[in-house]
Amino acid sequence: MRTTIELPDELLTQAKSKAALAGVSLRQFFVEAIELKLTPASGKTRRTPPSVGGPNAPRLGVLTAEQLDEAFFG
Amino acid sequence: MKPSLDNAGAKACLADVNVLLALLVSHHEHHKVAFKWFDRLGAGEAGLCRWVQLALVRLLGNRHIMGQYATSALEAWALTEELQQDERVYFLAEPASAHTIFPSLLHYSVPTAKLVGDAWLAAHAFAARTRLVTLDSGFRQFKGLDLTVLK
């Protein structure tokens, strides 16, 4: 269905920019935005992040380039 | 291509792997810093990209890094998926323009694989016009990058 709505210039500019960045058409961008708005709460909630490790483990610091290289490619 | 940014004031960000590793690993020396950062976020403000997600899976499963707390790849993947169930976290797909920005960032004195990864993450942040949050001050080498280095 085709419809016509009036949008603030700035909003349309931002929408065009975001759509271009995402590589989607303006039409697709608006469809997804409206779907998001019409969808009840995503079900996501604020929660405690999952956790691994323990208090007795050796302290882990910011990984060095060498550590990352070893982890990824070693 | 010269990257540029115009998202001053935007709260959303792309989280670096070191920040999320510190958030997830309770014995990480920057766990409290990462937790404090995360605690202050609003809904949809922490971007997780695929590159960071896969890096987390590799790191969490690496015995040299995680020792006795190393997880299986499946467990690590589940942790990253669970993290995305938090309202503060959203998946930030790579904009197509990251591909064209990336080569312009490949100017290093030390060409390590890690720096290539950093350049890709920086290109992603540039392309998404979002702020990169990290614990690694090395990202300051990418001039013009909207950057927060947690301390």
Backbone of each chain as ProteinMPNN parsed JSONL, in Angstrom:
{"seq_chain_A": "MRTTIELPDELLTQAKSKAALAGVSLRQFFVEAIELKLTPASGKTRRTPPSVGGPNAPRLGVLTAEQLDEAFFG", "coords_chain_A": {"N_chain_A": [[0.847, -1.188, 0.0], [0.537, 2.183, -0.823], [1.474, 5.235, 0.719], [1.395, 8.605, 2.003], [3.393, 10.627, 3.955], [4.338, 13.373, 6.067], [7.536, 14.362, 6.888], [9.917, 15.575, 9.293], [12.619, 17.533, 8.058], [15.232, 17.025, 9.017], [14.972, 14.546, 10.22], [14.417, 12.927, 8.033], [16.77, 13.218, 6.616], [18.58, 11.995, 8.361], [17.534, 9.425, 8.341], [17.942, 8.669, 5.669], [20.712, 8.676, 5.627], [21.36, 6.697, 7.528], [20.164, 4.502, 6.307], [21.668, 4.304, 3.991], [24.163, 3.725, 5.079], [23.638, 1.254, 6.14], [23.181, -0.104, 3.883], [20.686, -0.523, 2.771], [17.478, 0.024, 1.165], [15.618, 3.121, 1.33], [12.957, 2.67, 1.659], [12.948, 0.04, 2.723], [14.296, 0.564, 5.063], [12.476, 2.192, 6.481], [10.35, 0.419, 6.725], [11.458, -1.531, 8.406], [11.992, 0.041, 10.641], [9.461, 0.827, 11.445], [8.321, -1.633, 11.942], [9.822, -2.353, 14.126], [8.97, -0.485, 15.955], [6.357, -1.217, 16.242], [6.495, -3.661, 17.339], [6.01, -5.384, 20.327], [7.725, -5.008, 23.456], [11.061, -6.143, 23.225], [11.672, -8.233, 24.767], [14.022, -8.269, 25.87], [15.888, -7.589, 28.77], [17.333, -5.661, 31.401], [20.092, -7.084, 32.805], [22.256, -9.039, 34.925], [25.487, -9.36, 33.669], [26.675, -12.351, 32.01], [29.131, -14.509, 33.515], [32.5, -15.625, 33.787], [35.244, -17.383, 35.298], [37.066, -16.946, 38.401], [37.6, -16.101, 41.876], [40.084, -16.944, 42.715], [41.648, -17.169, 40.544], [44.513, -16.417, 38.455], [45.263, -12.986, 37.959], [43.968, -11.37, 35.129], [45.075, -9.3, 32.609], [44.858, -6.389, 30.392], [45.081, -7.573, 27.183], [48.09, -8.128, 25.456], [49.486, -7.266, 22.234], [50.972, -9.417, 21.402], [49.913, -11.515, 22.9], [47.341, -11.609, 21.907], [47.829, -12.19, 19.239], [48.901, -14.724, 19.554], [46.709, -16.035, 20.64], [44.856, -15.88, 18.588], [46.135, -16.743, 16.293], [48.156, -18.454, 16.909]], "CA_chain_A": [[0.0, 0.0, 0.0], [1.315, 3.421, -0.882], [0.927, 6.295, 1.559], [2.214, 9.808, 2.041], [3.479, 11.262, 5.268], [5.268, 14.502, 6.094], [8.579, 14.123, 7.88], [10.875, 16.668, 9.51], [13.769, 17.418, 7.148], [16.382, 16.435, 9.693], [14.684, 13.12, 10.419], [14.554, 12.255, 6.747], [18.208, 13.209, 6.314], [19.196, 10.948, 9.192], [17.056, 8.121, 7.863], [18.646, 8.369, 4.42], [22.101, 8.389, 5.96], [21.412, 5.381, 8.185], [19.821, 3.474, 5.323], [22.826, 4.156, 3.108], [25.207, 3.034, 5.837], [23.244, -0.149, 6.308], [23.096, -0.718, 2.56], [19.301, -0.899, 2.453], [16.714, 1.12, 0.571], [14.901, 3.945, 2.306], [11.699, 1.967, 1.936], [13.243, -1.062, 3.637], [14.666, 1.148, 6.354], [11.256, 2.614, 7.181], [9.574, -0.78, 7.073], [12.069, -2.147, 9.591], [11.838, 0.947, 11.786], [8.062, 0.775, 11.898], [8.119, -2.959, 12.54], [10.444, -2.316, 15.454], [8.111, 0.322, 16.82], [5.092, -1.921, 16.46], [6.743, -4.898, 18.077], [6.043, -5.189, 21.767], [9.07, -5.07, 24.021], [11.85, -7.216, 22.63], [11.879, -9.325, 25.71], [15.305, -8.04, 26.511], [15.838, -6.86, 30.025], [18.63, -5.365, 31.998], [20.428, -8.243, 33.625], [23.672, -9.158, 35.279], [26.187, -10.029, 32.567], [27.219, -13.68, 32.329], [30.465, -14.383, 34.084], [33.38, -16.784, 33.893], [36.405, -17.085, 36.119], [36.906, -17.14, 39.834], [38.413, -15.199, 42.695], [41.436, -17.457, 42.937], [42.367, -17.259, 39.269], [45.524, -15.371, 38.244], [44.678, -11.784, 37.362], [44.113, -11.245, 33.678], [45.131, -7.885, 32.27], [44.587, -6.073, 28.994], [45.938, -8.462, 26.408], [49.067, -7.491, 24.586], [49.408, -7.672, 20.828], [51.556, -10.754, 21.282], [48.939, -12.482, 23.449], [46.212, -11.722, 20.971], [48.32, -12.92, 18.071], [49.026, -16.125, 19.939], [45.373, -16.595, 20.835], [44.117, -15.95, 17.324], [46.828, -17.377, 15.167], [49.218, -19.328, 17.379]], "C_chain_A": [[0.889, 1.247, 0.0], [0.653, 4.472, 0.002], [1.869, 7.497, 1.539], [2.211, 10.378, 3.456], [4.499, 12.391, 5.192], [6.267, 14.283, 7.227], [9.411, 15.376, 8.092], [12.098, 16.451, 8.616], [14.935, 16.664, 7.779], [16.199, 14.929, 9.889], [14.885, 12.346, 9.122], [16.024, 12.157, 6.347], [18.91, 12.095, 7.084], [18.788, 9.56, 8.703], [17.783, 7.721, 6.583], [20.086, 7.965, 4.69], [22.243, 6.998, 6.574], [21.127, 4.25, 7.192], [21.003, 3.216, 4.392], [23.942, 3.392, 3.803], [24.907, 1.548, 5.959], [23.124, -0.868, 4.973], [21.701, -1.189, 2.202], [18.588, 0.304, 1.846], [16.008, 1.899, 1.667], [13.578, 3.265, 2.676], [11.917, 0.852, 2.955], [13.571, -0.546, 5.035], [13.42, 1.537, 7.148], [10.404, 1.419, 7.588], [10.122, -1.399, 8.362], [11.888, -1.28, 10.831], [10.421, 0.878, 12.344], [7.758, -0.573, 12.534], [8.667, -2.987, 13.962], [9.539, -1.58, 16.438], [6.825, -0.421, 17.175], [5.259, -3.208, 17.263], [6.739, -4.6, 19.566], [7.478, -5.336, 22.256], [9.81, -6.315, 23.54], [11.993, -8.418, 23.548], [13.211, -9.179, 26.4], [15.101, -7.261, 27.807], [17.253, -6.534, 30.466], [18.946, -6.507, 32.955], [21.911, -8.226, 33.965], [24.384, -9.893, 34.157], [26.638, -11.433, 32.971], [28.666, -13.537, 32.771], [31.21, -15.706, 34.045], [34.572, -16.382, 34.748], [36.108, -17.291, 37.583], [37.87, -16.269, 40.6], [39.847, -15.66, 42.865], [42.255, -17.57, 41.655], [43.424, -16.164, 39.18], [44.883, -14.176, 37.548], [44.982, -11.743, 35.879], [44.077, -9.767, 33.331], [44.709, -7.642, 30.831], [45.574, -6.866, 28.158], [46.869, -7.674, 25.497], [48.856, -7.973, 23.149], [49.915, -9.101, 20.662], [50.58, -11.821, 21.789], [47.768, -12.703, 22.495], [46.635, -12.491, 19.718], [48.39, -14.411, 18.364], [47.654, -16.78, 20.047], [44.664, -16.814, 19.493], [44.81, -16.817, 16.286], [47.908, -18.385, 15.6], [48.861, -20.791, 17.327]], "O_chain_A": [[1.868, 1.33, 0.742], [-0.572, 4.588, 0.032], [3.013, 7.389, 1.098], [1.159, 10.58, 4.063], [5.407, 12.37, 4.361], [5.887, 14.049, 8.374], [9.591, 16.161, 7.161], [12.554, 15.321, 8.441], [15.54, 15.789, 7.16], [17.138, 14.147, 9.743], [15.45, 11.252, 9.117], [16.466, 11.142, 5.809], [19.724, 11.354, 6.532], [19.605, 8.64, 8.66], [18.192, 6.57, 6.43], [20.615, 7.04, 4.074], [23.123, 6.224, 6.198], [21.758, 3.193, 7.229], [21.302, 2.073, 4.046], [24.586, 2.527, 3.209], [25.801, 0.705, 5.891], [22.983, -2.09, 4.928], [21.535, -2.134, 1.43], [19.027, 1.445, 1.99], [15.824, 1.409, 2.782], [13.145, 3.282, 3.828], [11.17, 0.73, 3.926], [13.18, -1.132, 6.044], [13.32, 1.248, 8.341], [9.81, 1.408, 8.666], [9.373, -1.742, 9.277], [11.662, -1.788, 11.929], [10.215, 0.872, 13.558], [7.038, -0.657, 13.529], [8.066, -3.559, 14.872], [9.368, -1.991, 17.585], [6.283, -0.267, 18.27], [4.296, -3.763, 17.792], [7.397, -3.661, 20.014], [8.348, -5.759, 21.495], [9.238, -7.403, 23.464], [12.399, -9.497, 23.115], [13.503, -9.863, 27.381], [14.24, -6.386, 27.899], [18.23, -7.077, 29.951], [18.135, -6.843, 33.819], [22.702, -7.496, 33.368], [23.926, -10.954, 33.734], [26.947, -11.677, 34.137], [29.338, -12.561, 32.437], [30.625, -16.771, 34.244], [34.872, -15.198, 34.902], [35.03, -17.754, 37.955], [38.841, -15.758, 40.042], [40.733, -14.848, 43.132], [43.405, -18.008, 41.674], [43.254, -15.094, 39.765], [44.056, -14.343, 36.651], [46.093, -12.039, 35.437], [43.148, -9.059, 33.718], [44.261, -8.555, 30.137], [46.779, -6.825, 28.409], [46.477, -6.695, 24.863], [48.148, -8.947, 22.894], [49.366, -9.888, 19.891], [50.439, -12.887, 21.189], [47.284, -13.819, 22.308], [45.892, -13.33, 19.208], [47.999, -15.245, 17.547], [47.452, -17.915, 19.614], [43.965, -17.809, 19.3], [44.169, -17.525, 15.509], [48.494, -19.076, 14.767], [49.673, -21.639, 17.697]]}, "seq_chain_B": "MKPSLDNAGAKACLADVNVLLALLVSHHEHHKVAFKWFDRLGAGEAGLCRWVQLALVRLLGNRHIMGQYATSALEAWALTEELQQDERVYFLAEPASAHTIFPSLLHYSVPTAKLVGDAWLAAHAFAARTRLVTLDSGFRQFKGLDLTVLK", "coords_chain_B": {"N_chain_B": [[40.764, 6.881, 1.553], [39.618, 9.355, 3.694], [38.644, 9.006, 6.944], [35.791, 10.277, 8.699], [33.894, 11.755, 11.331], [30.707, 12.416, 12.749], [29.178, 12.189, 14.983], [28.87, 13.413, 17.439], [27.906, 13.409, 20.763], [26.357, 11.2, 20.548], [25.284, 8.25, 22.144], [25.462, 5.573, 21.751], [27.71, 2.853, 21.133], [30.55, 1.022, 19.884], [31.803, -1.86, 21.199], [35.013, -2.834, 22.187], [36.933, -5.884, 22.02], [38.544, -6.318, 24.274], [37.261, -4.888, 26.299], [34.816, -6.216, 26.596], [35.731, -8.728, 27.232], [36.883, -8.197, 29.703], [34.573, -7.531, 31.035], [33.185, -9.947, 31.103], [34.909, -11.736, 32.344], [35.534, -12.524, 35.54], [37.87, -12.411, 37.032], [39.446, -10.665, 35.732], [41.67, -7.932, 35.614], [40.552, -5.503, 35.017], [37.909, -5.818, 35.44], [36.063, -4.564, 37.177], [36.094, -1.96, 36.224], [35.105, -2.297, 33.636], [32.633, -3.345, 34.275], [31.473, -1.227, 35.637], [31.316, 0.661, 33.58], [29.529, -0.685, 31.911], [27.318, -0.79, 33.535], [26.388, 1.759, 33.535], [25.255, 2.155, 31.123], [22.531, 2.744, 28.819], [19.558, 1.297, 27.37], [20.258, -0.46, 24.399], [22.81, 0.613, 23.853], [25.31, -0.536, 23.748], [27.249, -1.759, 21.339], [27.765, -4.813, 19.711], [29.859, -6.451, 17.587], [30.356, -8.836, 14.9], [33.02, -9.568, 14.57], [34.171, -8.999, 17.058], [32.636, -10.66, 18.638], [33.41, -13.222, 17.732], [36.108, -13.098, 18.368], [35.943, -13.02, 21.129], [34.963, -15.578, 21.601], [37.143, -17.101, 20.837], [39.106, -16.204, 22.646], [38.016, -16.737, 25.203], [38.081, -19.422, 25.189], [40.698, -20.052, 25.245], [43.386, -21.613, 26.673], [45.853, -20.617, 27.442], [45.27, -18.063, 28.109], [42.931, -18.071, 29.664], [43.363, -20.099, 31.428], [42.448, -22.442, 33.891], [39.843, -21.768, 33.659], [39.091, -21.728, 31.084], [36.752, -22.006, 28.473], [34.649, -24.188, 26.497], [34.336, -23.813, 22.928], [31.686, -23.74, 22.249], [30.447, -23.155, 24.66], [31.518, -20.638, 25.082], [30.47, -19.238, 22.922], [27.785, -19.355, 23.645], [27.848, -17.745, 25.89], [28.344, -15.251, 24.751], [26.04, -14.963, 23.324], [24.177, -14.929, 25.353], [24.902, -12.571, 26.546], [23.94, -10.796, 24.686], [21.282, -10.825, 25.204], [20.797, -8.959, 27.01], [19.319, -5.818, 27.506], [20.908, -3.653, 27.02], [22.697, -4.324, 25.107], [23.339, -4.618, 21.66], [23.326, -6.021, 18.372], [25.723, -5.005, 16.134], [25.935, -4.678, 12.929], [28.333, -4.85, 10.252], [28.79, -1.925, 8.451], [28.678, -1.421, 4.919], [30.594, 0.352, 4.046], [32.794, 0.043, 5.688], [34.571, -1.607, 4.548], [35.819, -0.078, 2.587], [37.012, 1.902, 4.058], [38.845, 0.596, 5.636], [41.454, -0.036, 4.315], [42.676, 2.45, 4.401], [43.529, 2.704, 6.944], [45.648, 1.14, 7.381], [48.367, 1.717, 8.267], [51.101, 1.143, 9.793], [53.685, 0.976, 12.285], [54.471, -1.364, 13.354], [53.704, -4.25, 11.96], [51.639, -6.207, 13.104], [49.409, -8.995, 13.491], [47.472, -8.397, 15.308], [47.225, -5.645, 15.181], [46.142, -5.372, 12.698], [43.644, -6.401, 13.168], [42.752, -4.45, 14.974], [42.634, -2.271, 13.242], [40.575, -3.06, 11.585], [38.438, -3.038, 13.364], [38.411, -0.365, 14.047], [37.806, 0.706, 11.546], [35.246, -0.261, 11.268], [33.957, 1.151, 13.323], [34.313, 3.773, 12.397], [32.847, 3.618, 10.013], [30.315, 3.03, 10.938], [29.802, 5.269, 12.209], [30.106, 5.564, 14.947], [31.059, 5.505, 18.416], [34.041, 4.092, 19.654], [34.641, 1.931, 22.279], [37.104, 1.059, 24.515], [39.827, -0.659, 26.216], [42.276, -0.268, 25.433], [44.785, 1.838, 24.724], [46.12, 2.001, 22.398], [44.485, 2.374, 20.237], [44.406, 5.02, 19.797], [46.03, 5.694, 17.765], [44.574, 5.839, 15.484], [43.65, 8.392, 13.853], [41.118, 10.764, 14.427], [39.237, 9.001, 15.199], [36.351, 8.367, 17.074], [36.633, 7.92, 20.321], [36.668, 6.134, 23.384], [38.685, 5.468, 26.023], [38.663, 3.285, 28.509], [39.46, 3.568, 31.962]], "CA_chain_B": [[39.608, 7.611, 2.055], [39.838, 9.939, 5.011], [37.45, 8.822, 7.757], [35.327, 11.425, 9.461], [32.822, 11.416, 12.251], [29.848, 13.527, 13.097], [28.178, 11.678, 15.908], [29.078, 13.971, 18.768], [26.741, 13.323, 21.624], [25.713, 9.887, 20.432], [25.642, 7.414, 23.283], [25.736, 4.205, 21.324], [29.126, 2.639, 20.875], [31.019, -0.306, 19.518], [32.672, -2.308, 22.283], [36.191, -3.606, 21.798], [36.964, -7.212, 22.633], [39.144, -6.261, 25.604], [36.256, -4.4, 27.254], [33.826, -7.261, 26.864], [36.439, -9.805, 27.942], [36.976, -7.747, 31.098], [33.226, -7.586, 31.608], [32.753, -11.33, 31.292], [35.854, -12.515, 33.159], [35.481, -11.899, 36.868], [39.194, -12.188, 37.597], [40.183, -9.705, 34.899], [42.033, -6.79, 36.46], [39.689, -4.356, 34.7], [36.508, -6.255, 35.512], [35.232, -3.541, 37.831], [36.008, -0.817, 35.308], [34.184, -2.672, 32.556], [31.304, -3.511, 34.867], [30.975, 0.128, 35.93], [30.941, 1.236, 32.275], [28.328, -1.375, 31.432], [26.21, -0.474, 34.44], [25.898, 3.111, 33.241], [24.666, 2.203, 29.783], [21.102, 2.607, 28.645], [19.154, 0.261, 26.415], [20.748, -0.339, 23.036], [23.972, 1.498, 23.741], [26.563, -1.285, 23.598], [27.251, -2.5, 20.081], [28.624, -5.994, 19.601], [29.976, -6.828, 16.175], [30.698, -10.248, 14.731], [34.466, -9.734, 14.768], [34.407, -9.029, 18.503], [31.995, -11.867, 19.167], [34.263, -14.375, 17.427], [37.34, -12.945, 19.147], [35.613, -13.443, 22.499], [34.862, -17.042, 21.62], [38.501, -17.646, 20.788], [39.842, -15.861, 23.866], [37.439, -17.424, 26.36], [38.42, -20.834, 25.091], [42.159, -20.206, 25.147], [43.931, -22.005, 27.988], [46.975, -19.74, 27.793], [44.712, -16.821, 28.631], [41.892, -18.304, 30.674], [43.77, -21.13, 32.378], [41.456, -23.466, 34.255], [38.502, -21.27, 33.37], [38.834, -21.755, 29.635], [35.483, -22.663, 28.139], [34.597, -24.737, 25.149], [33.879, -22.805, 21.965], [30.219, -23.69, 22.321], [30.103, -22.417, 25.886], [31.883, -19.233, 24.882], [29.459, -18.678, 22.021], [26.557, -19.19, 24.431], [28.036, -16.577, 26.761], [28.177, -14.035, 23.96], [24.619, -14.877, 22.983], [23.486, -14.517, 26.575], [25.196, -11.144, 26.722], [23.074, -10.036, 23.78], [19.915, -10.798, 25.723], [20.692, -7.762, 27.843], [18.759, -4.722, 26.719], [21.942, -2.663, 26.698], [23.562, -4.833, 24.037], [22.695, -4.853, 20.37], [24.273, -6.477, 17.357], [26.058, -3.925, 15.209], [26.464, -5.262, 11.692], [29.33, -4.02, 9.57], [28.333, -1.166, 7.279], [29.445, -1.765, 3.72], [31.711, 1.281, 3.841], [33.967, -0.362, 6.477], [35.467, -2.256, 3.588], [36.603, 0.926, 1.869], [37.781, 2.679, 5.045], [39.885, -0.259, 6.214], [42.82, 0.114, 3.781], [43.265, 3.746, 4.76], [44.007, 2.621, 8.326], [46.741, 0.172, 7.458], [49.678, 2.377, 8.299], [51.63, 0.789, 11.09], [55.115, 0.78, 12.422], [54.651, -2.786, 13.646], [52.585, -4.908, 11.269], [51.212, -7.469, 13.706], [48.027, -9.386, 13.184], [46.59, -7.718, 16.244], [46.972, -4.299, 14.679], [45.211, -5.51, 11.569], [42.338, -6.525, 13.793], [42.379, -3.13, 15.494], [42.282, -1.418, 12.104], [39.245, -3.457, 11.114], [37.461, -2.567, 14.346], [38.347, 1.089, 13.885], [37.08, 0.959, 10.292], [33.838, -0.521, 11.562], [33.448, 2.282, 14.115], [34.227, 4.923, 11.485], [31.765, 3.408, 9.038], [29.025, 3.056, 11.645], [29.739, 6.593, 12.845], [29.856, 5.353, 16.364], [32.22, 5.609, 19.281], [34.645, 2.82, 20.029], [35.005, 1.882, 23.694], [38.185, 0.088, 24.615], [40.794, -0.505, 27.306], [43.558, -0.249, 24.725], [45.095, 3.188, 24.249], [46.716, 1.884, 21.068], [43.53, 2.826, 19.222], [44.582, 6.464, 19.562], [46.78, 5.885, 16.523], [43.637, 6.064, 14.386], [43.273, 9.793, 13.987], [39.729, 11.1, 14.126], [38.324, 7.979, 15.722], [35.616, 8.723, 18.285], [37.196, 6.861, 21.153], [36.712, 6.21, 24.851], [39.576, 4.465, 26.611], [38.282, 3.133, 29.913], [40.582, 3.473, 32.915]], "C_chain_B": [[39.891, 8.122, 3.449], [38.575, 9.783, 5.85], [37.042, 10.125, 8.437], [34.162, 10.989, 10.317], [31.98, 12.637, 12.531], [28.792, 13.097, 14.102], [28.375, 12.198, 17.325], [27.784, 13.886, 19.572], [26.037, 11.987, 21.543], [26.179, 9.014, 21.584], [26.012, 6.006, 22.858], [27.21, 4.06, 20.974], [29.35, 1.228, 20.353], [32.018, -0.714, 20.592], [33.807, -3.158, 21.735], [36.201, -4.943, 22.558], [37.555, -7.172, 24.042], [38.147, -5.806, 26.658], [35.282, -5.52, 27.61], [34.472, -8.468, 27.542], [36.539, -9.445, 29.428], [35.615, -7.808, 31.785], [32.838, -9.021, 31.972], [33.64, -12.114, 32.252], [36.016, -11.847, 34.529], [36.86, -11.659, 37.469], [40.06, -11.287, 36.712], [40.471, -8.457, 35.729], [41.188, -5.549, 36.177], [38.209, -4.724, 34.739], [35.614, -5.159, 36.115], [35.043, -2.326, 36.93], [34.993, -1.105, 34.202], [32.758, -2.787, 33.083], [30.675, -2.146, 35.142], [30.519, 0.817, 34.645], [29.615, 0.643, 31.809], [27.106, -0.971, 32.25], [25.59, 0.879, 34.113], [25.205, 3.214, 31.893], [23.15, 2.132, 29.827], [20.816, 1.521, 27.616], [19.727, 0.557, 25.027], [21.972, 0.539, 22.858], [25.303, 0.768, 23.57], [26.498, -2.148, 22.341], [28.234, -3.661, 20.131], [28.674, -6.373, 18.129], [30.458, -8.274, 16.083], [32.177, -10.5, 15.005], [34.774, -9.859, 16.256], [33.797, -10.293, 19.112], [32.884, -13.09, 18.934], [35.582, -14.304, 18.19], [37.097, -13.374, 20.594], [35.556, -14.959, 22.6], [36.256, -17.662, 21.641], [39.246, -17.404, 22.098], [39.332, -16.633, 25.079], [37.79, -18.91, 26.354], [39.913, -21.101, 25.066], [42.766, -20.475, 26.526], [45.118, -21.137, 28.409], [46.471, -18.459, 28.451], [43.76, -17.07, 29.802], [42.261, -19.379, 31.69], [42.664, -22.142, 32.621], [40.027, -23.039, 33.929], [38.199, -21.195, 31.875], [37.554, -22.539, 29.36], [35.623, -23.39, 26.806], [34.123, -23.624, 24.217], [32.368, -22.636, 22.041], [29.765, -22.908, 23.553], [30.4, -20.934, 25.72], [30.87, -18.543, 23.976], [28.161, -18.404, 22.787], [26.667, -17.976, 25.352], [27.82, -15.283, 25.982], [26.722, -13.852, 23.526], [23.803, -14.417, 24.181], [23.696, -13.018, 26.825], [24.258, -10.297, 25.867], [21.611, -10.039, 24.203], [19.706, -9.609, 26.654], [20.22, -6.6, 26.981], [19.795, -3.676, 26.32], [22.768, -3.055, 25.482], [22.758, -5.042, 22.758], [23.757, -5.281, 19.364], [24.482, -5.373, 16.326], [26.722, -4.53, 13.965], [27.433, -4.3, 11.017], [28.692, -3.248, 8.424], [29.228, -1.489, 6.088], [30.685, -0.883, 3.577], [32.93, 0.941, 4.697], [35.031, -0.949, 5.566], [36.358, -1.242, 2.876], [37.45, 1.779, 2.81], [39.005, 1.898, 5.511], [41.28, -0.043, 5.626], [43.484, 1.422, 4.181], [43.835, 3.732, 6.171], [45.202, 1.69, 8.479], [48.109, 0.832, 7.349], [50.284, 2.163, 9.674], [53.143, 0.762, 11.075], [55.408, -0.697, 12.673], [53.474, -3.552, 13.042], [52.184, -6.245, 11.885], [49.767, -7.749, 13.327], [47.055, -8.649, 14.082], [46.238, -6.319, 15.73], [46.059, -4.321, 13.463], [43.79, -5.623, 12.104], [41.846, -5.195, 14.337], [41.925, -2.211, 14.358], [40.89, -1.767, 11.59], [38.162, -2.941, 12.063], [37.299, -1.039, 14.246], [37.569, 1.447, 12.62], [35.586, 0.757, 10.493], [33.229, 0.66, 12.312], [33.31, 3.535, 13.248], [32.998, 4.789, 10.591], [30.389, 3.504, 9.697], [28.8, 4.405, 12.318], [29.396, 6.462, 14.32], [31.167, 5.394, 17.129], [32.738, 4.21, 19.598], [35.038, 2.906, 21.495], [35.986, 0.744, 23.891], [38.97, 0.288, 25.909], [42.186, -0.26, 26.729], [43.832, 1.138, 24.137], [45.732, 3.177, 22.861], [45.78, 2.342, 19.957], [43.662, 4.321, 18.933], [45.371, 6.728, 18.28], [45.847, 6.178, 15.343], [43.035, 7.457, 14.525], [41.821, 10.018, 13.584], [38.73, 10.093, 14.644], [37.666, 8.478, 17.0], [35.875, 7.61, 19.288], [37.02, 7.149, 22.634], [37.607, 5.088, 25.328], [39.243, 4.392, 28.1], [39.522, 2.992, 30.782], [40.049, 3.05, 34.277]], "O_chain_B": [[40.364, 7.367, 4.299], [37.54, 10.36, 5.517], [37.889, 10.975, 8.713], [33.524, 9.971, 10.052], [32.482, 13.76, 12.547], [27.659, 13.577, 14.078], [28.079, 11.501, 18.295], [26.711, 14.254, 19.094], [25.201, 11.676, 22.391], [27.354, 9.044, 21.952], [26.788, 5.329, 23.532], [27.868, 5.02, 20.572], [28.463, 0.375, 20.382], [32.975, 0.012, 20.862], [33.599, -4.07, 20.935], [35.558, -5.092, 23.597], [37.112, -7.918, 24.915], [38.181, -6.286, 27.791], [34.968, -5.737, 28.78], [33.828, -9.153, 28.338], [36.309, -10.286, 30.297], [35.525, -8.104, 32.976], [32.237, -9.268, 33.018], [33.176, -13.051, 32.902], [36.564, -10.751, 34.643], [37.011, -10.791, 38.33], [41.266, -11.168, 36.929], [39.604, -7.983, 36.463], [41.117, -4.645, 37.009], [37.368, -4.041, 34.154], [34.532, -4.88, 35.599], [33.962, -1.739, 36.881], [34.143, -0.275, 33.88], [31.802, -2.38, 32.423], [29.484, -1.944, 34.904], [29.476, 1.47, 34.615], [28.708, 1.356, 31.378], [26.005, -0.83, 31.719], [24.411, 1.114, 34.381], [24.632, 4.252, 31.564], [22.561, 1.546, 30.736], [21.732, 0.909, 27.067], [19.68, 1.692, 24.553], [22.144, 1.15, 21.803], [26.318, 1.4, 23.275], [25.776, -3.145, 22.296], [29.384, -3.505, 20.54], [27.637, -6.591, 17.504], [30.911, -8.855, 17.069], [32.544, -11.516, 15.596], [35.548, -10.724, 16.663], [34.386, -10.913, 19.998], [33.084, -13.898, 19.841], [36.113, -15.331, 18.612], [37.949, -14.017, 21.207], [36.041, -15.548, 23.565], [36.514, -18.622, 22.368], [39.934, -18.293, 22.6], [40.121, -17.125, 25.886], [37.791, -19.564, 27.397], [40.346, -22.239, 24.887], [42.661, -19.647, 27.43], [45.357, -20.946, 29.601], [47.174, -17.848, 29.256], [43.792, -16.356, 30.804], [41.568, -19.559, 32.692], [42.029, -22.633, 31.688], [39.112, -23.863, 33.927], [37.169, -20.659, 31.465], [37.315, -23.595, 29.945], [36.607, -23.214, 26.088], [33.577, -22.616, 24.667], [31.844, -21.53, 21.912], [28.829, -22.11, 23.495], [29.63, -20.082, 26.162], [30.464, -17.409, 24.229], [27.524, -17.366, 22.606], [25.686, -17.264, 25.565], [27.2, -14.341, 26.477], [26.24, -12.728, 23.382], [22.868, -13.627, 24.052], [22.788, -12.307, 27.255], [23.836, -9.215, 26.276], [20.793, -9.329, 23.617], [18.579, -9.295, 27.037], [20.68, -6.429, 25.852], [19.576, -2.905, 25.386], [23.457, -2.22, 24.896], [21.648, -5.573, 22.78], [24.933, -4.942, 19.496], [23.528, -4.875, 15.727], [27.912, -4.846, 13.966], [27.35, -3.085, 11.198], [28.113, -3.851, 7.52], [30.408, -1.795, 6.256], [31.707, -1.323, 3.049], [34.006, 1.493, 4.463], [36.23, -0.797, 5.797], [37.523, -1.525, 2.597], [38.483, 2.316, 2.409], [40.067, 2.472, 5.751], [42.227, 0.122, 6.395], [44.708, 1.496, 4.287], [44.552, 4.656, 6.556], [45.702, 1.484, 9.585], [48.895, 0.533, 6.45], [50.01, 2.917, 10.608], [53.788, 0.563, 10.046], [56.447, -1.216, 12.265], [52.365, -3.497, 13.572], [52.365, -7.295, 11.268], [49.021, -6.865, 12.906], [45.945, -8.314, 13.668], [45.095, -5.875, 15.836], [45.293, -3.385, 13.236], [42.858, -5.023, 11.569], [40.675, -4.847, 14.185], [40.954, -1.468, 14.498], [40.12, -0.885, 11.207], [37.111, -2.471, 11.629], [36.193, -0.508, 14.35], [36.768, 2.382, 12.623], [34.766, 1.505, 9.959], [32.132, 1.116, 11.989], [32.323, 4.264, 13.345], [32.216, 5.727, 10.438], [29.43, 3.99, 9.099], [27.753, 4.652, 12.916], [28.525, 7.151, 14.85], [32.247, 5.325, 16.543], [31.963, 3.272, 19.783], [35.701, 3.859, 21.905], [35.733, -0.39, 23.485], [38.793, 1.287, 26.606], [43.151, -0.068, 27.469], [43.189, 1.553, 23.173], [45.867, 4.223, 22.226], [46.23, 2.663, 18.857], [43.108, 4.827, 17.958], [45.38, 7.848, 17.77], [46.285, 6.706, 14.32], [42.044, 7.661, 15.226], [41.359, 9.535, 12.55], [37.52, 10.298, 14.544], [38.346, 8.958, 17.907], [35.393, 6.49, 19.122], [37.203, 8.281, 23.08], [37.339, 3.912, 25.081], [39.513, 5.328, 28.853], [40.509, 2.373, 30.384], [40.821, 2.91, 35.226]]}, "name": "protein", "num_of_chains": 2, "seq": "MRTTIELPDELLTQAKSKAALAGVSLRQFFVEAIELKLTPASGKTRRTPPSVGGPNAPRLGVLTAEQLDEAFFGMKPSLDNAGAKACLADVNVLLALLVSHHEHHKVAFKWFDRLGAGEAGLCRWVQLALVRLLGNRHIMGQYATSALEAWALTEELQQDERVYFLAEPASAHTIFPSLLHYSVPTAKLVGDAWLAAHAFAARTRLVTLDSGFRQFKGLDLTVLK"}
